[in-house]
């Protein structure tokens, strides 16, 4: 009786692991931006500077 229960648990776990591995993002993952503090302010300033530089590069072309 215990072996049937154990086999059922193994089968459910294997199915769960298979389904879980099938979903997700393909390719490399990006690091999430900082959420608070000095690091967030620096990140936002850097992004804004990059956007301004990108816009100026587009107008030069």
Secondary structure, 3 states (H helix, E strand, C coil): CHHHHHHHHHHHHHHHHHHHHHCCCCCCCCCCCCCCHHHHHHHHHHHHHHHHHHHHHHHHC
